[in-house]
């Protein structure tokens, strides 16, 4: 199998960066290329932290889902490495699910923590990057597709009518979480 994700000149398996006019930014890491980073399997969510660092959530192959900090021009290893595997020429994930599947999707930062929705895990996870810890902070509403945080308001979208979830009568929904209590809107 040809691994296009390891070829920085191919857009497949890459995170792209373009300017507002659809052109390649002059300071992109690869000259005349939209590719910002490569070696990705299936990125799902992107978010900037308070220090303007980019992070992504990425589906792995039957487990080995990843949370990565994205750096310009770097190779994130797919198909050569997953999980704990290392290669000095490739970036290892900050977090990975091991043999479990999170199916991470949308991500958002708040107060220094990265919040990640899980499709397969049906949960909202909080990653404390400083302490290198992950905890489940919300579950029980089925597949969670995306999270948006503004001030102290958190909004989560369920995704149960896509043929993979178990939809309830009211699905899909926008959930408003205040202090992690659910208020359906």
Residue frames relative to the residue before (quaternion, step in Angstrom):
aa qw qx qy qz dx dy dz
X 1.0000 0.0000 0.0000 0.0000 0.00 0.00 0.00
X 0.3944 -0.7096 0.5396 0.2230 3.53 -0.88 0.97
X 0.2323 -0.7922 0.5513 0.1206 3.59 -0.75 1.02
X 0.1905 -0.8242 0.5272 0.0801 3.56 0.04 1.30
X 0.5798 0.6024 -0.3823 0.3934 3.62 1.11 -0.56
X 0.6745 0.4817 -0.2921 0.4772 3.61 1.18 -0.47
X 0.6314 0.5061 -0.3355 0.4822 3.58 1.26 0.04
X 0.3237 -0.8073 0.4630 0.1704 3.56 -0.19 1.30
X 0.6414 0.5238 -0.3390 0.4465 3.61 1.18 -0.29
X 0.6464 0.4722 -0.3116 0.5120 3.60 1.31 -0.04
X 0.4826 -0.7030 0.4449 0.2737 3.59 -0.91 0.89
X 0.5654 0.5900 -0.3928 0.4218 3.62 1.11 -0.57
X 0.8149 0.2204 -0.1765 0.5062 3.57 -0.94 0.89
X 0.6329 0.5257 -0.3204 0.4696 3.58 1.26 0.33
X 0.3123 -0.6486 0.6434 0.2604 3.50 -1.37 0.32
X 0.2438 -0.8094 0.5272 0.0871 3.53 -0.71 1.15
X 0.1309 -0.7590 0.6324 0.0827 3.54 -1.26 0.53
X 0.0276 0.7899 -0.6089 0.0672 3.55 -0.76 1.13
X 0.4629 -0.6494 0.5027 0.3335 3.58 -1.18 0.37
X 0.7237 -0.4636 0.2966 0.4163 3.58 -1.28 0.15
X 0.6795 0.4517 -0.2884 0.5011 3.59 1.24 -0.27
X 0.5861 -0.6172 0.3523 0.3892 3.59 1.27 0.21
X 0.5624 0.6061 -0.3821 0.4127 3.58 1.25 0.23
X 0.5951 -0.5369 0.4569 0.3857 3.54 -1.36 0.23
X 0.4114 -0.6971 0.5194 0.2738 3.63 -0.76 0.95
X 0.5749 -0.6250 0.4091 0.3339 3.58 -1.02 0.82
X 0.7439 0.3977 -0.2267 0.4870 3.59 1.08 -0.65
X 0.3010 0.7277 -0.5513 0.2755 3.61 1.13 0.51
X 0.5894 -0.6376 0.3630 0.3381 3.60 -1.01 0.72
X 0.7433 0.2937 -0.1862 0.5715 3.60 1.12 -0.59
X 0.4956 -0.7006 0.4298 0.2809 3.57 -0.63 1.12
X 0.8587 0.0247 -0.0706 0.5071 3.57 -0.95 1.02
X 0.5977 0.5439 -0.3659 0.4616 3.60 1.10 0.69
X 0.4581 -0.6657 0.5232 0.2707 3.55 -1.13 0.75
X 0.5334 0.6593 -0.3996 0.3480 3.61 1.19 -0.46
X 0.1856 -0.7750 0.5992 0.0765 3.54 -0.81 1.12
X 0.7535 -0.0912 0.0590 0.6485 3.58 1.12 -0.80
X 0.1562 -0.7983 0.5777 0.0676 3.58 -1.18 0.47
X 0.6306 0.5261 -0.4039 0.4031 3.56 -1.32 0.08
X 0.4571 0.6760 -0.4476 0.3658 3.58 1.18 0.59
X 0.4053 -0.7030 0.5287 0.2490 3.56 -1.14 0.67
X 0.7843 -0.2058 0.2004 0.5499 3.59 0.63 -1.12
X 0.0866 -0.8172 0.5685 0.0383 3.63 0.32 1.18
X 0.2038 -0.8038 0.5531 0.0806 3.57 -1.00 0.88
X 0.8185 0.0788 -0.0019 0.5690 3.57 0.81 -1.00
X 0.1160 -0.7646 0.6307 0.0645 3.54 -1.20 0.65
X 0.1053 0.7823 -0.6093 0.0755 3.58 -1.05 0.77
X 0.3394 -0.7080 0.5873 0.1965 3.52 -1.24 0.69
X 0.3570 -0.7106 0.5553 0.2435 3.56 -1.04 0.74
X 0.7465 -0.4122 0.2875 0.4360 3.55 -1.33 -0.02
X 0.7056 0.4265 -0.2462 0.5096 3.60 1.25 -0.43
X 0.5237 -0.6808 0.3679 0.3563 3.57 1.32 0.45
X 0.4130 0.6450 -0.5160 0.3836 3.57 1.03 0.88
X 0.3642 -0.7523 0.5190 0.1790 3.56 -0.97 0.94
X 0.0860 -0.7750 0.6256 0.0232 3.55 -1.07 0.88
X 0.1095 -0.7861 0.6030 0.0807 3.56 -1.23 0.47
X 0.2775 -0.6739 0.6480 0.2211 3.50 -1.36 0.43
X 0.0475 -0.8256 0.5610 -0.0382 3.56 -0.95 0.88
X 0.4022 -0.6978 0.5426 0.2384 3.55 -0.96 0.92
X 0.2480 -0.7407 0.6064 0.1486 3.52 -1.07 0.83
X 0.6222 -0.5300 0.4105 0.4042 3.56 -1.30 -0.14
X 0.8055 -0.2045 0.1158 0.5441 3.64 -0.24 1.19
X 0.7684 -0.0817 0.0187 0.6344 3.53 0.76 1.11
X 0.7275 0.4359 -0.3158 0.4254 3.55 -1.33 -0.25
X 0.2021 0.7573 -0.5759 0.2323 3.55 0.99 0.93
X 0.2230 -0.8213 0.5211 0.0647 3.57 -1.08 0.71
X 0.1680 -0.6771 0.6986 0.1586 3.46 -1.47 0.41
X 0.0364 -0.8238 0.5642 -0.0420 3.58 -0.64 1.17
X 0.2895 -0.6598 0.6473 0.2487 3.52 -1.28 0.48
X 0.2872 -0.7961 0.5169 0.1288 3.55 -0.62 1.17
X 0.0499 -0.7879 0.6137 -0.0120 3.53 -0.83 1.07
X 0.6241 -0.5970 0.3717 0.3405 3.53 -1.03 0.90
X 0.8654 0.1499 -0.1323 0.4595 3.53 -0.97 1.00
X 0.5474 0.6530 -0.3880 0.3512 3.59 1.24 -0.06
X 0.3853 -0.6924 0.5768 0.1986 3.51 -1.34 0.62
X 0.2278 -0.8167 0.5226 0.0900 3.59 -0.69 1.11
X 0.6727 -0.6437 0.2291 0.2840 3.52 1.21 0.62
X 0.5517 0.6143 -0.4379 0.3556 3.63 1.04 -0.41
X 0.6846 -0.1559 -0.7049 0.1013 1.97 -1.70 1.69
X 0.4877 0.7101 -0.4034 0.3083 3.59 1.29 -0.18
X 0.8107 0.0480 -0.0176 0.5833 3.63 0.96 -0.78
X 0.0116 0.7526 -0.6583 -0.0138 3.55 -1.28 0.58
X 0.8201 0.2573 -0.1717 0.4814 3.56 -1.25 0.38
X 0.8329 -0.1707 0.1628 0.5006 3.56 -0.87 -1.05
X 0.4615 0.6838 -0.4604 0.3279 3.61 1.20 -0.19
X 0.1353 -0.8025 0.5781 0.0593 3.57 -1.06 0.71
X 0.0081 0.7303 -0.6831 -0.0036 3.48 -1.37 0.43
X 0.4779 -0.7147 0.4236 0.2852 3.60 -0.63 1.07
X 0.6695 0.4863 -0.3040 0.4721 3.61 1.18 -0.40
X 0.7272 0.3961 -0.2079 0.5207 3.60 1.32 -0.08
X 0.4785 -0.6643 0.5031 0.2768 3.55 -1.22 0.59
X 0.2928 -0.7294 0.5924 0.1770 3.57 -0.98 0.87
X 0.5585 -0.6173 0.4230 0.3579 3.61 -1.10 0.58
X 0.5449 -0.5793 0.4873 0.3607 3.56 -1.26 0.41
X 0.7677 0.0184 0.0260 0.6401 3.55 1.10 -0.87
X 0.0345 0.7681 -0.6386 -0.0309 3.55 -1.24 0.47
X 0.5452 -0.6761 0.4161 0.2693 3.54 -1.18 0.63
X 0.4224 -0.6827 0.4919 0.3369 3.61 1.20 -0.06
X 0.7973 -0.2554 0.2026 0.5079 3.56 -0.96 -0.84
X 0.5537 0.5911 -0.3953 0.4333 3.60 1.27 -0.16
X 0.3063 -0.7353 0.5722 0.1952 3.55 -1.28 0.37
X 0.1891 -0.7564 0.6181 0.1000 3.55 -0.83 1.06
X 0.1005 -0.7827 0.5814 0.1981 3.55 1.01 -0.95
X 0.0053 0.8418 -0.5392 0.0240 3.59 0.70 1.10
X 0.1500 -0.7918 0.5894 0.0561 3.52 -1.06 0.77
X 0.8511 0.0169 0.0069 0.5246 3.60 -0.56 -1.13
X 0.1054 -0.7936 0.5981 0.0359 3.55 -1.15 0.69
X 0.0147 0.7856 -0.6177 0.0320 3.54 -1.23 0.60
X 0.3406 -0.7330 0.5541 0.1993 3.57 -1.13 0.69
X 0.1171 0.7589 -0.6380 0.0577 3.53 -1.23 0.65
X 0.8555 -0.0495 -0.0076 0.5153 3.56 -0.82 1.07
X 0.7412 -0.4440 0.2243 0.4508 3.56 0.91 0.93
X 0.6455 0.4810 -0.3259 0.4957 3.59 1.26 0.04
X 0.3183 -0.7190 0.5865 0.1945 3.54 -1.16 0.68
X 0.1611 -0.7773 0.6045 0.0662 3.57 -0.74 1.11
X 0.0653 -0.8079 0.5844 -0.0383 3.55 -0.85 1.08
X 0.2990 -0.7379 0.5757 0.1862 3.58 -0.87 0.96
X 0.2152 -0.7795 0.5783 0.1077 3.53 -1.20 0.67
X 0.3491 -0.7374 0.5443 0.1954 3.54 -0.80 1.04
X 0.7422 0.3892 -0.2194 0.4996 3.58 0.74 -1.04
X 0.7179 0.4489 -0.2526 0.4684 3.55 0.95 -0.83
X 0.2896 -0.7913 0.4940 0.2143 3.59 1.29 -0.21
X 0.6187 0.5542 -0.3169 0.4578 3.55 1.01 0.79
X 0.3289 -0.6686 0.6212 0.2426 3.48 -1.40 0.28
X 0.1443 -0.8041 0.5756 0.0373 3.54 -0.72 1.13
X 0.1981 -0.7409 0.6277 0.1331 3.54 -1.18 0.66
X 0.1457 -0.7800 0.6065 0.0505 3.54 -0.80 1.11
X 0.1856 -0.7420 0.6367 0.0983 3.54 -0.77 1.11
X 0.2879 -0.8085 0.4902 0.1522 3.56 -0.18 1.28
X 0.6325 0.5454 -0.3342 0.4367 3.58 1.05 -0.71
X 0.7576 0.3563 -0.1876 0.5138 3.59 0.92 -0.93
X 0.3311 -0.7626 0.4796 0.2807 3.58 1.34 -0.22
X 0.4781 0.6477 -0.4381 0.3999 3.55 0.96 0.99
X 0.1471 -0.7544 0.6329 0.0929 3.53 -1.26 0.60
X 0.0426 0.7798 -0.6245 0.0114 3.54 -1.08 0.75
X 0.4361 -0.6509 0.5524 0.2846 3.54 -1.21 0.60
X 0.1371 -0.8290 0.5404 0.0443 3.58 -0.66 1.09
X 0.7973 0.0593 -0.0283 0.6000 3.59 1.23 -0.26
X 0.1619 0.7614 -0.6186 0.1067 3.58 -1.07 0.79
X 0.5964 0.6253 -0.3995 0.3061 3.54 -1.31 -0.08
X 0.6778 0.4710 -0.2976 0.4797 3.60 1.26 0.10
X 0.6385 -0.5297 0.3279 0.4518 3.59 1.21 0.34
X 0.7899 -0.2971 0.2383 0.4807 3.52 -1.29 -0.45
X 0.1765 -0.7840 0.5902 0.0769 3.55 -0.84 1.04
X 0.2686 -0.8187 0.4967 0.1042 3.58 -0.63 1.17
X 0.8255 -0.0600 0.0905 0.5539 3.59 0.79 -0.91
X 0.1778 -0.7583 0.6201 0.0946 3.52 -1.32 0.47
X 0.0342 -0.7682 0.6393 -0.0018 3.54 -1.08 0.86
X 0.0810 -0.8041 0.5888 0.0104 3.57 -0.87 0.97
X 0.0751 0.7608 -0.6415 0.0633 3.53 -0.97 0.95
X 0.7991 -0.0090 -0.0812 0.5956 3.54 -0.67 1.20
X 0.7345 -0.3567 0.2605 0.5152 3.61 -0.65 -1.00
X 0.5255 0.6055 -0.4213 0.4239 3.58 1.19 0.51
X 0.0967 -0.7823 0.6148 0.0252 3.53 -0.88 1.01
X 0.1068 -0.7799 0.6160 0.0305 3.54 -0.97 0.96
X 0.0678 -0.7898 0.6096 -0.0055 3.55 -0.91 1.00
X 0.2463 -0.7604 0.5867 0.1302 3.57 -1.00 0.88
X 0.2939 -0.7328 0.5833 0.1904 3.58 -0.92 0.92
X 0.1469 -0.7844 0.6008 0.0457 3.55 -1.22 0.58
X 0.2181 0.8223 -0.4889 0.1931 3.55 0.57 1.22
X 0.6699 0.4965 -0.2985 0.4644 3.62 1.24 -0.18
X 0.4736 0.6884 -0.4283 0.3439 3.57 1.14 0.55
X 0.6313 -0.5418 0.3325 0.4443 3.58 1.26 0.25
X 0.7069 0.4244 -0.2618 0.5017 3.60 1.24 -0.11
X 0.6939 0.4460 -0.2729 0.4950 3.58 1.17 -0.49
X 0.4299 -0.6366 0.5560 0.3176 3.53 -1.36 -0.12
X 0.2031 -0.8413 0.4863 0.1207 3.58 0.08 1.27
X 0.3185 -0.6975 0.6097 0.2009 3.50 -1.18 0.73
X 0.7336 -0.4307 0.2927 0.4367 3.54 -1.29 0.12
X 0.7551 0.3931 -0.1976 0.4861 3.59 1.03 -0.75
X 0.4929 0.6822 -0.4339 0.3215 3.66 1.20 -0.04
X 0.6371 -0.1820 -0.7483 -0.0328 1.64 -2.18 1.13
X 0.2260 -0.8137 0.5320 0.0620 3.54 -1.12 0.70
X 0.3326 -0.6478 0.6377 0.2510 3.45 -1.44 0.30
X 0.1422 -0.7947 0.5879 0.0505 3.56 -0.64 1.15
X 0.2051 -0.7465 0.6229 0.1127 3.54 -1.02 0.87
X 0.1039 -0.8088 0.5783 0.0244 3.56 -0.51 1.19
X 0.0201 -0.7540 0.6562 -0.0224 3.54 -0.79 1.12
X 0.8179 -0.0651 -0.0053 0.5716 3.55 -0.60 1.12
X 0.6084 -0.6112 0.3003 0.4075 3.52 1.19 0.80
X 0.4656 0.5725 -0.5055 0.4473 3.54 1.05 0.88
X 0.3925 -0.7471 0.4880 0.2227 3.60 -0.91 0.86
X 0.0078 -0.7484 0.6629 -0.0185 3.54 -1.03 0.96
X 0.2742 -0.7839 0.5343 0.1575 3.61 -0.39 1.19
X 0.1003 -0.7917 0.6018 0.0328 3.57 -0.95 0.95
